[in-house]
Amino acid sequence: MYQLLYAKGFVLLAALFAGKNAETVEQRIIGRWAFVSITSSKPMVWTPGTAPSKDGTALMQECEKDDFVQFKPGGVYEENEGETRCDDSDSPVYTSTWSLEGSDMMIDGKQYQVVAITDTEMKVAQTVEAGRKNTVTVTVTMKRK
């Protein structure tokens, strides 16, 4: 009988402990994220005049490589140009909104899918049109900053 009570008590404590440590996807998203890579499922033209490629990261300007985004509580989304700005006349911070329903994320009115998220890395994907009758999935990988 004591073994049964002990087992029930252990299960109850484990459940309480797990519940206190469980994070929602939204709680994991909140914070600053730096871009690691931007890739596509098929070769596409990222910038007019360039050859089709699956790697959008290779076409990033140096001034874009230190950019980061911040997801804040209350649905506030910010894009920050970082220390190296591409155009000094641009605002260094662009503010918009974000929301999450299940794994569907809306950022600035555009829909993304949260593909994976850990404490240190997040991958979001978006399916976009690339020419007539052709769609491409673009995946953005970010690391927590």
Secondary structure, 3 states (H helix, E strand, C coil): CHHHHHHHHHHHHHHHHHHHHCCCHHHHHCEEEEEEEEEEEEEECCCCCCCCEEECHHHCCHHHCCCEEEEECCCEEEEECCCCCCCCCCCCEEEEEEEEECCEEEECCEEEEEEEECCCEEEEEEEEECCCCCEEEEEEEEEEC
